[in-house]
Amino acid sequence: MLKVLIVLLSIGLASCSRVDVHTYRQEMPTLELRDFFEGRVEAWGMFQKRSGEVVKRFHVEINGQSEGNKLILDESFTYSDGTKQKRVWTLTPVGHNQWRGTAADVVGEARGEMAGNTLRWKYVLSLPVDGKEYQVELDDWMYLMDKNTMINRSFMTKFGVEVGQITLFFRKQP
């Protein structure tokens, strides 16, 4: 029982140790979500298990457009195993540097906060794996490197335990 308590306490402390998005408030260039994602964006990424093993690579074509105050991101994924997936995000600004988002495979609502060149995006994703659906928490950190390049690191957890990471590179297309 003591070992279980120590493990749970360690997990709890580890989850509190992430950096706050406001740490990046002075970083340049300043991220303007709508400016970056309106139009055509391509992305390349990979999913790694907790061990570091790369289990899936993927390419994403994103078409972004504004509809009123909403930003719609139409994403088409092609995975290294040949499978394809579609996700359409509807993002809405809800205050200074705050965004909310929905998509068909997102449970509830995603919440995002921006500061400087950074967006922290948190949500629960319904993830299909081998014919089953799993709900996993994602903690996305997106960093604008220059006006056309963004890097994203995502930490995927289940019951507070990290199950993998996603690394993604975005490039705005002309």
C-alpha positions as CSV (number, residue, x, y, z in Angstrom):
1,M,0.0,0.0,0.0
2,L,2.9,2.4,0.8
3,K,4.4,1.8,-2.6
4,V,1.1,2.6,-4.3
5,L,0.8,5.8,-2.3
6,I,4.4,6.9,-3.2
7,V,3.7,6.2,-6.9
8,L,0.5,8.2,-6.8
9,L,2.2,11.1,-5.0
10,S,5.0,11.1,-7.5
11,I,2.6,11.2,-10.4
12,G,0.7,14.1,-8.8
13,L,3.9,16.1,-8.2
14,A,5.1,15.4,-11.8
15,S,1.9,16.7,-13.2
16,C,2.3,20.0,-11.3
17,S,5.8,20.6,-12.6
18,R,4.9,21.8,-16.2
19,V,5.9,25.3,-17.1
20,D,3.2,28.1,-17.2
21,V,2.4,29.5,-20.7
22,H,3.0,33.0,-19.3
23,T,6.7,32.2,-19.1
24,Y,6.8,32.9,-22.8
25,R,5.0,36.2,-22.8
26,Q,8.1,38.1,-24.0
27,E,9.0,35.6,-26.8
28,M,8.9,36.8,-30.4
29,P,7.4,36.6,-32.9
30,T,4.0,37.0,-31.2
31,L,1.6,34.2,-32.1
32,E,-1.6,35.3,-33.8
33,L,-3.5,32.1,-34.2
34,R,-5.8,33.3,-37.0
35,D,-2.8,34.8,-39.0
36,F,-0.9,31.5,-38.8
37,F,-3.7,29.1,-39.6
38,E,-5.8,31.0,-42.2
39,G,-5.1,29.5,-45.6
40,R,-3.1,26.4,-46.3
41,V,-0.7,24.8,-43.7
42,E,1.1,21.5,-43.9
43,A,2.4,19.5,-40.9
44,W,4.6,16.5,-40.3
45,G,4.7,14.6,-37.1
46,M,5.2,11.4,-35.2
47,F,3.8,9.6,-32.1
48,Q,6.2,8.1,-29.6
49,K,5.4,5.7,-26.9
50,R,6.4,6.5,-23.3
51,S,9.6,4.4,-24.0
52,G,10.5,6.8,-26.9
53,E,9.7,4.3,-29.7
54,V,8.2,5.9,-32.7
55,V,5.1,4.0,-33.6
56,K,3.4,6.2,-36.1
57,R,4.5,9.0,-38.5
58,F,2.0,11.3,-40.3
59,H,1.4,14.2,-42.6
60,V,-1.4,16.7,-42.2
61,E,-2.9,19.1,-44.8
62,I,-4.8,21.9,-43.0
63,N,-7.1,24.4,-44.6
64,G,-8.0,27.2,-42.3
65,Q,-10.7,29.8,-42.8
66,S,-12.6,32.4,-40.8
67,E,-16.3,32.3,-40.4
68,G,-17.4,35.3,-38.4
69,N,-15.3,35.3,-35.3
70,K,-14.7,31.5,-35.6
71,L,-11.6,29.9,-37.1
72,I,-12.3,26.6,-38.9
73,L,-9.4,24.2,-39.3
74,D,-10.1,21.3,-41.8
75,E,-7.3,18.7,-41.2
76,S,-6.6,15.7,-43.4
77,F,-4.2,13.2,-41.9
78,T,-2.2,10.5,-43.8
79,Y,-0.4,8.0,-41.5
80,S,2.7,6.0,-42.3
81,D,0.6,2.8,-42.3
82,G,-1.5,4.3,-45.1
83,T,-4.6,5.0,-43.0
84,K,-6.3,8.4,-43.3
85,Q,-8.2,10.5,-40.8
86,K,-10.2,13.8,-40.9
87,R,-10.7,16.3,-38.1
88,V,-12.4,19.6,-38.3
89,W,-11.7,22.1,-35.5
90,T,-14.0,25.0,-34.8
91,L,-12.0,27.5,-32.7
92,T,-13.6,30.5,-31.0
93,P,-11.8,33.4,-29.2
94,V,-13.2,33.8,-25.7
95,G,-11.2,36.7,-24.3
96,H,-7.7,38.1,-24.4
97,N,-5.4,35.3,-25.6
98,Q,-8.0,32.6,-24.8
99,W,-9.5,30.2,-27.2
100,R,-12.0,27.3,-27.0
101,G,-12.3,24.6,-29.6
102,T,-14.5,21.6,-30.6
103,A,-14.0,18.7,-33.0
104,A,-16.0,15.5,-33.5
105,D,-13.4,13.3,-31.7
106,V,-12.7,15.8,-28.9
107,V,-14.6,15.1,-25.7
108,G,-16.2,18.3,-24.5
109,E,-14.3,21.5,-25.3
110,A,-10.6,22.2,-25.8
111,R,-9.1,25.2,-24.0
112,G,-6.2,27.2,-25.2
113,E,-4.2,30.1,-23.7
114,M,-1.6,32.1,-25.6
115,A,1.3,34.2,-24.4
116,G,4.1,35.6,-26.6
117,N,5.0,33.0,-29.3
118,T,3.3,30.1,-27.4
119,L,-0.1,28.4,-27.3
120,R,-1.0,25.8,-24.6
121,W,-3.9,23.7,-25.8
122,K,-5.5,21.1,-23.4
123,Y,-8.3,18.7,-24.3
124,V,-9.5,15.1,-24.1
125,L,-9.4,13.1,-27.3
126,S,-11.3,10.0,-28.1
127,L,-8.6,7.9,-29.7
128,P,-9.2,4.8,-31.8
129,V,-6.7,2.0,-31.2
130,D,-7.0,-1.5,-32.6
131,G,-10.8,-1.3,-32.8
132,K,-11.3,0.2,-29.4
133,E,-11.8,3.9,-28.3
134,Y,-9.7,5.4,-25.5
135,Q,-10.1,8.8,-24.0
136,V,-6.7,10.4,-23.4
137,E,-5.8,13.9,-22.2
138,L,-3.6,16.0,-24.4
139,D,-1.4,18.9,-23.3
140,D,-0.3,20.6,-26.5
141,W,2.5,23.2,-26.5
142,M,2.8,25.1,-29.8
143,Y,5.7,27.5,-30.4
144,L,5.8,29.9,-33.3
145,M,9.4,29.9,-34.6
146,D,9.0,32.4,-37.4
147,K,6.0,33.7,-39.4
148,N,5.7,30.4,-41.3
149,T,7.0,27.8,-38.9
150,M,5.5,26.3,-35.7
151,I,6.6,23.4,-33.5
152,N,4.2,21.4,-31.4
153,R,5.0,19.0,-28.5
154,S,2.0,17.1,-27.1
155,F,2.0,15.1,-23.9
156,M,-0.6,12.3,-23.9
157,T,-1.8,11.0,-20.6
158,K,-4.3,8.5,-19.3
159,F,-5.3,8.6,-15.6
160,G,-2.4,11.1,-15.1
161,V,0.2,8.8,-16.4
162,E,2.1,9.7,-19.6
163,V,1.4,7.2,-22.4
164,G,3.2,9.0,-25.2
165,Q,4.3,12.2,-26.9
166,I,3.5,13.8,-30.3
167,T,6.0,16.0,-32.1
168,L,4.6,18.1,-35.0
169,F,6.1,20.6,-37.3
170,F,3.8,23.1,-39.1
171,R,4.7,25.1,-42.2
172,K,2.4,27.8,-43.6
173,Q,2.1,27.5,-47.3
174,P,2.1,30.4,-49.8
